[in-house]
Amino acid sequence: MTTSHSAAVLAAGLVWLLSAAVVVPWLAAGESETIGGAECQTSCGGVDIPFPFGMGPHHCMLAPDFRITCEDVGNGVRKAPFLANFTNVEVLNISLDQGEAQVLNPISSYCYNATVQQWDEWTWDLSSTPYTFSNTANKFTVVGCRALAYIGNTKGNTSAMYQTGCVSMCFQGNMDLNACSGMGCCQTGIPKGLKYYHVWFDKRLNTSGIDDGTGGLVDPCSFAVLMDSSNNISSPEFNDSKNSPSEFNSSRGGKAPVVLDWSIGHDDCKTAVRNNPAGYACRSINSSCSDATSGRGYICKCNQGFEGNPYLPDGCKDIDECLDSKKYPCYGVCTNTYGSFACDCPRGSRGNASNAECQKDPFPLRARVLTGISVGLVVALIAFLSTEVLRNKENKKRQGYFEHHGGRMLSRILETDVNNIAFTLYHRKDLVKATRGFHKANVVGEGAHGTVYKAILDTATTVAVKRCKQIDKSRTDEFVQELVVLCRVSHPNIVRLLGCCLHFEAPMLVYEFVPNGTLRDLLHGSPRRRVTLPTRLRIAAETAEALAHLHSPPHPTLHGDVKPENILLGDGWVAKVSDFGCSTINDNEQVVPKGTLAYLDPEFLQDFQITEKTDVYSFGIVLIELLTGKNPQAKEWKNLTVMFQNRMRNGTLGDLLDADIVEEWSMGLIYEAAKLAIRCIAAPGKTRPDMRLVAKELRRFSDEMPESSEARVALEFEDRSRYSYTATEGETTGFSNLSALSTELAR
């Protein structure tokens, strides 16, 4: 007689197809009730039923596929949990951490003897459910003599079909179910993601060839089942005389444990959070999501240091690792922390308390603390002393600069001066702050002997600070006396020296700030300006008056470097003489100037003697430059002086004059100014007029042709050139100043 039994488990069919769509409404319907609340039954027959599985009301489970029924299986003596959407599938264990459920699986059989053939095949379909047969925990197991059984997925498309099997042999009842290595028992694995399988036997291989007809020598039945490979094949009741295939089946009641992987939904973790945040199942804040290892979906796990149910709000609780020394060894003082624990050596010992026992500390904490404090104090003291030493050293160095530059002498002179000289000795920090640490953005000019910075003092006064490059160390006294002389100079056409700072390596000189550039900028700057004859005569007269004032008693001062670059233009384009680069205390002092060659008196190159006539010669060249508009420093006009004198003699001066000033009605005054210029550059020098006479003549010329207010306004609308030193080393004589520090003025 042949029978075929297909245990069509009521696998949820359409139920799982709808389950993913009903998870959110299912949860939403229960929002007014506590998910997995106290009214939910959490165990059955000694088996824990954790959420998302549940029994009772719908809010006790995550979705219908996780419903469990608790049924009587022993006439009121024993109850057992069953998967509600399957027929007679008893649950043995549910693991949240692994995402597994262990259930009972019917064992298929095939019995054959001389008169009877009987077989019981098994099919289980998990399609459209959240369950998958675990390929890591289960093996297809065949028990019997001369048995060949198969397991496979024989439905669906060709790519999803699969089939495997194993053969079990034995002789004279010699079986080894414990080893399950082919002698009465064999095992083989299954593929990942298996949701459907069918078990059948190859009926060509049976016990008829070795059966004696009575069933005494060989068990006529063979058995096959997909089961948990960690479960013993051999029954505990077996002994050597009763180790038979039928007892393998009967001792288990015709069923063997099998492990099902389960997961939530169809999406991986990222997709589930993004597409369905309301239905995201990992509710505990101390949980994390893991993609399912078998099939689709995801499972939730408590984070390290926590345990419990990640599918419930506040379901993952902190583990007190200190209570489980085997799992979390600590050979010192264990202190539980939220999500972790601390393992420290007891006081007075040290070492790695997590790996080995702590050793007594030869250097106890108290000693370490005292040592640390002592070392800290010593380090702090050393740092303080080092700072003080460096500060004192720096102060001494700065004081040394002050002494070297004649600061003490200058202080005494200023204190005893009855005329109350308006001269300030500035502090180093004031100038550093005013120039923003001598920042390059504050540089407004640089000459052969120093750099000029624009500075804003705390009083909001804008000044110019000259940072000199060198000083003749042998002439400190003369330098101080010269500063005193220069600070006493008070004239509207001379840049005023306001003070100095002597705490630097080279002195810092502070002057009034002159905003409108230099005479050279006015005459030769770009774009070219139109400068009228009255304006030129006024500037010449103001410059001559400034030089005449310098040459006057009681402290006659020689400029030594008169040129357009050293004639600054202030508010209203008023001329202000600056840069006393070669000035000297009296007319008997011999110096070597740094004057520009084009403006240098030829007689100086013979006797190296600066006199008032030296300044007169240089001014004469400036006056010629004002009349012609030609730059004597340019290569094409290097013989400008000779050309000017020749044109005066042959009456063709008009060809050399600047076109901006040539007017028929003004030529008479221009020729008078030209004659004065010729007298200023005459040789020998003693025949030249003094600056007082020159200033008087030029003032008369200027008064005869007064400058209109429109001319000055026109200059105001021109682009103002930024002040800058234009002299280069190639433009100077190459001689050095041997007398004193350059008091070149700033703009």
Order of alpha helices (4+ residues) and beta strands (2+ residues): alpha-beta-beta-beta-beta-beta-beta-beta-beta-beta-beta-beta-beta-beta-beta-beta-beta-alpha-beta-alpha-beta-beta-beta-beta-beta-beta-beta-beta-alpha-alpha-beta-alpha-beta-beta-beta-alpha-beta-beta-alpha-alpha-beta-beta-alpha-alpha-alpha-alpha-alpha-alpha
